[in-house]
Every structure is written in C-alpha cells, then in structure tokens.
Amino acid sequence: MKACFMGLGYIGLPTAVIAAKHGLQVVGVDVNPDVVEMTNRGKLHIIEPGMEEMLQDVIEAGTLRASVIPEESDVYLIVVPTPFKGNHEPDVSYVEAATKSVVPYLKDGDLFVIESTSPVGTTESVKRLIYEMRPELDGRIHIAYCPERVLPGNVIHELVHNDRVIGGIDEASAEKAADFYRYFVKGELHKTDSKTAEMCKLTENSSRDVQIAFANELSFICDKAGVNVWELIRLANKHPRVNILQPGCGVGGHCIAVDPYFLISDFPFESQVISKAREINNYKSFWCAEKIINSILRFEMENHRNPVVALMGLAFKPDIDDLRESPAMHIAEKVIHSHEGAKILVAEPNVDVIDIPLTDYAEAYSQADIVAFLTAHRQFKELPWSDDKVIMDFCGVFKR
C-alpha cells in the first residue's frame, strides 16, 4: 500500500515516518523545497526526540521519500496548517489547495483522509469539492476525517499507542480509514461520522484551554493575595476529585491556542465559557510582560542602574523548538520593545537562529539581575536558585 502525505510539518512528517517504519510505501509532499531536501537527506527540520534516527532508517530502506508534488497512491492524507483569517476565523484554504493538488491522482477505491484541524463540516465541504472536480468518483472513493492526538516531545509513542477517532462520510469510509490506521496504530480506533470527529478534536483542545485558564486565573488571584500558586495547586490536588493543571505564561502551539476559535467562530453565542477562557489565556502573556517591565523599573529606582534581564525560553512548551503562537515570544517582543535601557538577554536552547539574538542559557542566567522563566525547559531546572537575583518563575521551574 502506498500513502501520500500532504504536508511535512510537526504532525505530517512524524506520521509519515511512523507509517513508513511499519511497512507502508510513503511519499511525503511539502511546498517548501528546503524541507523536502532535508527530509531526503534524513535530516529532521523539527525537534522530536528519536525521530531523526527513525527518519534515517526509512530513507535508507526506501520506504519514505519526499517530493514537492504528489504521486498516485492508494491513500492521501491532508496534514497542512489551518491558519486564521480576519478576526480569528479559520482559514481552510490550505486544506482546499492540498485537496485540489491530489484530485487528479484519485482513482476508484482510494482513501482520502483529512488530519488537519478543521471547522465542523469541512470534510463534507471537501467531499463536494472533490466530486465537483471529478464527478465520476462520486460514491467510488472513501473520505474520512481522522485527527491526531499527540504531545510534542512524545510523538513517536503517542502516534502508535494513542486511541484515534475515525470519522467517515459513511460507514464504509470509516471502516476503510480504520483499516489504514491499523497498520501502525495500536491504540483503539473509534469509528464515527466526520462531523462528530471534527467536533471531537475541537472539543478536546477547548476543554484543555478552559482548564488551563482556570489555573492561570488562580495565578492572578494568588499573586494579589500573596499565596504561592504552585503550593496551592499541589495541596488542592490532594483532593480525590480535583485535578488542577499548572499555570504558565499563556497558551501556545497550533492546537490548544487555536482550536477553540473554530468553535467560537461558528457558535459565538453558545461558546461563552470557551470564549472567556481564550481571553484569560491571551491576557496571561500581557500580564507576565507587564510584571517583567515593572520589575525592571523597580530595579532601576532601587539600584540606580539599568539591569541585565534574562528571558528564559521562547517555545510554547518545554523541550521543543516550536514557536507557533508562543506566548513566550509575545512576552519577549513586548519587553524588548518596551524598555530600551535594560540589557535584555534571550535564551532558547532548542532553537539556533531566529530574528531575536539568542544567548546561551547558562550565560544569560549568570549575567542577569532579573530572570524571567517563560518556558520550563529541562536545562533550566538544573540551574541553581540564587537569592541575589530577582527571579520571576511564570512556568514552574523552581515553584518557589
């Protein structure tokens, strides 16, 4: 069986590698020729533990290769971004463009799967697009929506062992898609219709966003009350039916920080709690930036000099290189642009080159008068606590 993956990003590439590792013949397609070239050399353009070695194995075995154009296959998977347009309205143009590029290759009996996060009804809309372009295929191919559920940094395990929701446009499509995923998924496959599968992905991440918003709101309250939020949550979670998440400096990435807007956009009056959670989590990064800026001003007044400030971490979560929708990035940019006097050092051990100049994390911590932890990378947790520094721990590195 041959599978064509449209998109070699943070989900498409690992899934393509896992599928190839389990014996499928895979062609991975990306519009970025640099990604294609790196992939064919066995080099990973993202950070994911253990994935580069696996990529090299399947490249050498000849079960995976990358290209800028699709090829005739038995299964086509759409794994492209769904960005925003206007006021946080989902933009499915990438999904539509990827679909149009594979439509000429479709044949009787093929399976077409959307994995991209999508508004409710997208799969049905794409089905109509396919049949408009190829009316002779109506009822002769299988179409499904099958979202992923993975945690960056643990993708290899979770792509194989997590349960998956399989949403077909009909029962035959759901079964055909389930047969495909059985090649490499050991978790349970839950078959349903495409609309429910689309809603399920959005619901999962909206639920997480609401739970994080509660933790972040607690951090505001504790800051004002003079209570250690980390100690509070640790003790509250001793209750047998309480499980409060950890606060941070906001919510980032291309799932939890994005998916709720898909529901808010289509169901604005019904999604009151979901909408408020987005407001709270977006506000948290502004709150953190203001706390840092105020700390700089206070240091200047008390010490009659400009401080050295270390902003520790830019990725949206620990131990990855993903900066998409990262609140830490927003905080760093706001602090850098808001204060010209202080010397600002930015440390992100998982990224080599970005627009912001980077400093080695140990050096930044050593030099700094004020340290703001924005992402709880494992390297930061090895740093010693210093009473001589103003330490602002927004993500639980020290939890003090």
C-alpha positions as CSV (number, residue, x, y, z in Angstrom):
1,M,0.0,0.0,0.0
2,K,1.2,3.5,-0.9
3,A,0.3,6.6,1.1
4,C,0.8,10.2,0.1
5,F,1.1,12.7,3.0
6,M,0.4,16.3,2.0
7,G,2.4,18.4,4.5
8,L,5.6,17.5,6.3
9,G,5.2,19.7,9.4
10,Y,5.1,18.8,13.1
11,I,2.4,16.2,12.5
12,G,2.7,15.2,8.9
13,L,6.4,14.3,9.0
14,P,6.3,12.1,12.1
15,T,3.1,10.4,10.9
16,A,4.7,9.7,7.5
17,V,7.9,8.3,9.2
18,I,5.8,6.1,11.5
19,A,3.8,4.8,8.6
20,A,6.9,4.1,6.6
21,K,8.5,2.3,9.6
22,H,5.5,0.0,9.7
23,G,6.0,-1.1,6.1
24,L,3.9,1.3,4.1
25,Q,5.4,2.9,1.0
26,V,5.2,6.6,1.7
27,V,5.8,9.8,-0.3
28,G,5.8,13.0,1.7
29,V,4.9,16.2,0.0
30,D,5.7,19.7,1.1
31,V,5.6,23.1,-0.7
32,N,8.9,24.1,1.0
33,P,11.8,22.6,-1.1
34,D,14.2,23.0,1.8
35,V,12.0,20.7,3.9
36,V,11.9,18.2,1.1
37,E,15.7,18.3,0.6
38,M,16.4,17.9,4.3
39,T,13.9,15.0,4.6
40,N,15.5,13.2,1.7
41,R,18.9,13.6,3.4
42,G,17.5,12.0,6.6
43,K,17.6,15.3,8.5
44,L,14.8,16.5,10.7
45,H,13.6,20.1,10.3
46,I,11.8,19.9,13.7
47,I,12.9,18.8,17.2
48,E,11.4,15.5,18.2
49,P,13.4,13.0,20.3
50,G,14.3,9.8,18.5
51,M,12.6,10.9,15.2
52,E,15.7,11.7,13.2
53,E,17.1,8.2,13.7
54,M,13.8,6.7,12.6
55,L,13.7,9.1,9.6
56,Q,17.2,8.0,8.5
57,D,16.1,4.3,8.8
58,V,13.1,4.7,6.5
59,I,15.0,6.9,4.0
60,E,17.8,4.2,3.8
61,A,15.2,1.5,3.5
62,G,13.5,3.3,0.6
63,T,10.1,3.3,2.3
64,L,9.9,7.1,2.6
65,R,10.9,9.8,0.2
66,A,9.9,13.5,0.0
67,S,8.7,15.5,-3.0
68,V,7.2,18.9,-3.9
69,I,4.5,17.2,-6.0
70,P,2.1,14.4,-5.1
71,E,2.1,11.0,-6.7
72,E,-0.5,8.4,-7.5
73,S,-1.2,6.4,-4.3
74,D,-3.8,4.3,-2.5
75,V,-4.2,6.7,0.4
76,Y,-4.0,10.5,0.5
77,L,-3.7,12.3,3.8
78,I,-4.1,16.1,4.2
79,V,-1.9,17.3,7.0
80,V,-1.5,21.0,6.3
81,P,-2.0,24.0,8.6
82,T,-5.3,25.8,9.1
83,P,-4.4,29.4,10.0
84,F,-6.7,32.3,10.7
85,K,-8.1,35.0,8.6
86,G,-9.9,38.1,9.8
87,N,-11.0,38.0,13.4
88,H,-9.7,34.5,14.3
89,E,-11.8,32.9,11.6
90,P,-10.5,29.5,10.4
91,D,-8.9,29.5,7.0
92,V,-9.2,26.2,5.2
93,S,-7.6,27.4,2.0
94,Y,-4.5,25.2,2.6
95,V,-6.7,22.2,3.0
96,E,-8.6,23.0,-0.2
97,A,-5.3,23.7,-2.1
98,A,-3.8,20.4,-1.0
99,T,-7.1,18.6,-1.9
100,K,-7.1,20.2,-5.4
101,S,-3.5,19.1,-6.0
102,V,-4.3,15.4,-5.3
103,V,-7.7,15.2,-7.0
104,P,-6.2,14.4,-10.5
105,Y,-4.5,11.3,-9.0
106,L,-7.6,9.9,-7.3
107,K,-9.0,6.6,-8.6
108,D,-11.7,4.1,-7.7
109,G,-11.3,2.6,-4.2
110,D,-8.8,5.2,-2.9
111,L,-8.9,6.6,0.6
112,F,-8.8,10.4,1.2
113,V,-8.2,11.5,4.8
114,I,-8.1,14.9,6.4
115,E,-6.0,15.1,9.5
116,S,-5.7,18.9,9.6
117,T,-7.7,20.6,12.4
118,S,-10.8,21.8,10.7
119,P,-14.1,23.6,11.4
120,V,-17.2,21.4,11.7
121,G,-18.4,20.5,8.2
122,T,-15.1,20.7,6.4
123,T,-15.0,17.1,5.4
124,E,-18.4,17.3,3.8
125,S,-17.3,20.5,2.0
126,V,-14.1,18.9,0.7
127,K,-16.2,15.9,-0.5
128,R,-18.3,18.3,-2.6
129,L,-15.1,19.9,-3.9
130,I,-13.7,16.5,-5.0
131,Y,-16.9,15.5,-6.7
132,E,-17.2,18.8,-8.5
133,M,-13.8,18.3,-10.0
134,R,-14.2,14.6,-10.6
135,P,-17.9,13.8,-10.7
136,E,-17.2,10.2,-11.9
137,L,-15.7,9.5,-8.5
138,D,-19.0,10.2,-6.6
139,G,-19.5,7.2,-4.3
140,R,-16.4,5.4,-5.6
141,I,-13.8,6.7,-3.1
142,H,-13.7,6.7,0.7
143,I,-13.4,10.0,2.6
144,A,-12.7,10.4,6.3
145,Y,-11.6,12.9,9.0
146,C,-9.1,11.4,11.4
147,P,-7.4,13.9,13.8
148,E,-4.2,13.2,15.7
149,R,-3.8,13.3,19.5
150,V,-0.1,13.8,20.2
151,L,2.1,15.6,22.6
152,P,5.2,17.2,21.1
153,G,8.3,15.5,22.6
154,N,6.4,12.2,22.9
155,V,5.1,11.9,19.3
156,I,6.7,8.5,18.5
157,H,5.0,6.7,21.3
158,E,1.6,8.6,21.1
159,L,1.2,8.2,17.3
160,V,1.3,4.5,17.8
161,H,-0.3,3.9,21.2
162,N,-3.0,6.7,21.5
163,D,-6.6,6.0,20.6
164,R,-7.9,7.6,17.4
165,V,-11.2,8.9,16.3
166,I,-12.1,7.8,12.7
167,G,-14.9,9.9,11.2
168,G,-16.1,8.7,7.8
169,I,-18.6,10.4,5.5
170,D,-20.3,6.9,5.6
171,E,-19.7,3.6,7.4
172,A,-17.7,2.2,4.5
173,S,-15.3,5.2,4.6
174,A,-14.9,4.9,8.4
175,E,-14.0,1.2,8.1
176,K,-11.6,1.8,5.2
177,A,-9.8,4.5,7.2
178,A,-9.7,2.3,10.3
179,D,-8.1,-0.5,8.1
180,F,-5.4,2.0,7.1
181,Y,-4.6,3.2,10.6
182,R,-4.4,-0.4,11.9
183,Y,-1.1,-0.7,10.0
184,F,0.6,1.5,12.7
185,V,-1.8,2.4,15.4
186,K,-2.0,0.0,18.4
187,G,-4.5,2.2,20.3
188,E,-8.2,1.7,19.9
189,L,-9.9,3.1,16.8
190,H,-13.3,4.7,17.5
191,K,-15.4,5.0,14.4
192,T,-18.0,7.7,14.0
193,D,-19.2,10.3,11.4
194,S,-17.0,13.1,10.1
195,K,-18.8,15.9,11.8
196,T,-18.5,14.3,15.2
197,A,-14.8,13.6,14.6
198,E,-14.2,17.2,13.6
199,M,-16.1,18.4,16.7
200,C,-14.2,15.9,18.9
201,K,-10.8,17.4,18.1
202,L,-12.0,20.9,18.7
203,T,-13.7,19.9,22.0
204,E,-10.6,18.1,23.3
205,N,-8.4,21.2,22.9
206,S,-11.1,23.6,24.0
207,S,-11.5,21.6,27.2
208,R,-7.8,21.8,27.9
209,D,-7.8,25.6,27.2
210,V,-10.6,26.1,29.8
211,Q,-8.7,24.0,32.4
212,I,-5.5,26.0,31.8
213,A,-7.5,29.2,32.0
214,F,-8.6,28.2,35.5
215,A,-5.0,27.6,36.5
216,N,-3.9,31.0,35.0
217,E,-6.8,32.8,36.7
218,L,-5.7,31.2,40.0
219,S,-2.2,32.6,39.4
220,F,-3.7,36.2,39.1
221,I,-5.6,35.7,42.4
222,C,-2.6,34.2,44.2
223,D,-0.3,37.0,43.1
224,K,-2.7,39.5,44.6
225,A,-3.3,37.5,47.7
226,G,0.4,36.8,48.4
227,V,-0.1,33.0,48.0
228,N,2.3,30.6,46.3
229,V,0.2,29.3,43.4
230,W,2.3,26.2,43.0
231,E,1.9,25.2,46.6
232,L,-1.8,25.9,46.5
233,I,-2.4,23.7,43.4
234,R,-0.3,20.9,44.9
235,L,-2.4,20.9,48.0
236,A,-5.7,21.3,46.2
237,N,-4.9,18.3,44.0
238,K,-4.7,16.1,47.1
239,H,-8.5,16.1,46.9
240,P,-9.5,12.8,45.3
241,R,-11.8,14.6,42.7
242,V,-9.7,17.7,41.9
243,N,-7.0,17.9,39.2
244,I,-6.0,21.5,38.6
245,L,-3.4,22.0,35.8
246,Q,-0.3,24.1,36.1
247,P,-0.3,27.8,35.2
248,G,2.1,29.2,32.6
249,C,2.6,32.4,30.7
250,G,-0.2,31.7,28.4
251,V,-1.2,29.1,25.9
252,G,0.6,28.5,22.6
253,G,1.0,26.0,19.8
254,H,-1.3,25.2,16.9
255,C,-3.8,23.2,18.8
256,I,-5.0,24.4,22.2
257,A,-4.4,28.1,21.4
258,V,-6.1,27.8,18.0
259,D,-8.9,25.1,18.1
260,P,-11.3,26.9,20.5
261,Y,-11.6,29.8,17.9
262,F,-13.0,27.3,15.4
263,L,-16.0,26.7,17.8
264,I,-16.2,30.4,18.8
265,S,-16.3,31.5,15.2
266,D,-19.1,29.1,14.2
267,F,-21.0,29.2,17.5
268,P,-20.3,32.6,19.1
269,F,-23.4,32.8,21.3
270,E,-23.2,29.2,22.6
271,S,-19.4,29.2,23.4
272,Q,-19.3,31.7,26.3
273,V,-17.0,29.7,28.7
274,I,-14.7,28.7,25.8
275,S,-14.5,32.3,24.6
276,K,-13.7,33.6,28.1
277,A,-11.0,31.0,28.6
278,R,-9.3,32.3,25.4
279,E,-9.4,35.8,26.8
280,I,-7.9,34.8,30.1
281,N,-5.1,32.7,28.4
282,N,-4.3,35.5,25.9
283,Y,-4.2,38.1,28.7
284,K,-1.8,36.0,30.8
285,S,1.1,36.8,28.4
286,F,0.4,40.6,28.6
287,W,0.2,40.2,32.4
288,C,3.6,38.5,32.5
289,A,5.2,41.1,30.3
290,E,3.9,43.9,32.5
291,K,5.2,42.1,35.6
292,I,8.7,42.0,34.0
293,I,8.6,45.6,32.8
294,N,7.5,46.8,36.3
295,S,10.3,44.7,37.9
296,I,12.8,46.4,35.6
297,L,11.6,49.9,36.6
298,R,11.6,49.0,40.3
299,F,15.2,47.7,40.0
300,E,16.3,50.9,38.3
301,M,14.8,53.0,41.1
302,E,16.3,50.9,43.8
303,N,19.8,50.4,42.3
304,H,20.2,53.5,40.2
305,R,21.4,51.5,37.2
306,N,19.9,49.5,34.3
307,P,19.5,45.8,35.0
308,V,20.5,42.8,32.9
309,V,17.4,40.8,32.2
310,A,17.3,37.2,31.1
311,L,14.2,35.9,29.4
312,M,14.4,32.2,29.6
313,G,12.6,30.1,26.9
314,L,10.6,31.0,23.8
315,A,9.0,27.8,22.8
316,F,5.3,27.4,23.6
317,K,6.0,24.3,25.8
318,P,9.0,22.6,27.4
319,D,11.8,20.8,25.5
320,I,10.6,21.5,21.9
321,D,11.5,24.1,19.3
322,D,8.0,25.1,18.3
323,L,7.4,28.8,18.5
324,R,4.0,28.9,16.9
325,E,1.5,31.1,18.8
326,S,4.0,31.1,21.6
327,P,3.1,33.4,24.5
328,A,6.8,33.5,25.5
329,M,7.6,35.0,22.1
330,H,5.0,37.7,22.6
331,I,6.3,38.5,26.1
332,A,9.9,38.7,24.8
333,E,9.0,41.0,22.0
334,K,6.9,43.3,24.3
335,V,9.7,43.5,26.9
336,I,12.4,44.2,24.3
337,H,10.4,46.9,22.6
338,S,9.1,48.4,25.8
339,H,12.4,49.1,27.5
340,E,15.5,50.4,25.8
341,G,17.6,50.9,28.9
342,A,17.9,47.4,30.2
343,K,20.2,44.8,28.7
344,I,17.9,42.0,27.5
345,L,19.3,38.5,27.1
346,V,17.1,35.9,25.5
347,A,17.8,32.2,25.9
348,E,16.1,29.3,24.0
349,P,18.3,26.2,24.0
350,N,16.1,24.4,21.4
351,V,16.4,27.0,18.6
352,D,19.5,28.0,16.7
353,V,18.5,31.0,14.6
354,I,15.6,33.4,14.9
355,D,15.1,37.2,14.5
356,I,15.8,37.8,18.2
357,P,19.5,37.4,19.1
358,L,20.0,34.4,21.4
359,T,22.3,33.9,24.4
360,D,23.5,30.6,25.9
361,Y,21.0,29.9,28.7
362,A,23.7,29.4,31.4
363,E,25.4,32.6,30.5
364,A,22.2,34.5,30.4
365,Y,21.3,33.3,33.9
366,S,24.7,34.0,35.2
367,Q,24.8,37.6,34.0
368,A,21.2,38.5,34.8
369,D,19.9,40.7,37.7
370,I,16.4,39.8,36.7
371,V,15.4,36.3,35.4
372,A,12.0,35.6,33.9
373,F,11.3,31.9,33.2
374,L,8.8,31.7,30.4
375,T,9.2,28.0,29.4
376,A,10.2,25.2,31.8
377,H,12.9,23.6,29.7
378,R,14.7,20.7,31.4
379,Q,18.0,22.6,31.2
380,F,16.6,25.5,33.2
381,K,15.6,23.1,36.0
382,E,19.3,22.3,36.5
383,L,20.2,25.9,37.3
384,P,20.8,26.8,40.9
385,W,18.5,29.1,42.7
386,S,20.1,32.5,43.6
387,D,18.9,34.9,46.2
388,D,20.9,37.6,44.6
389,K,18.7,37.7,41.6
390,V,15.1,38.8,41.0
391,I,13.5,35.5,39.8
392,M,10.1,35.5,38.2
393,D,9.0,32.0,37.7
394,F,5.9,32.0,35.4
395,C,6.1,28.4,34.4
396,G,7.2,26.4,37.5
397,V,10.9,25.9,37.0
398,F,11.6,26.3,40.8
399,K,7.9,26.6,42.0
400,R,9.0,29.0,44.8
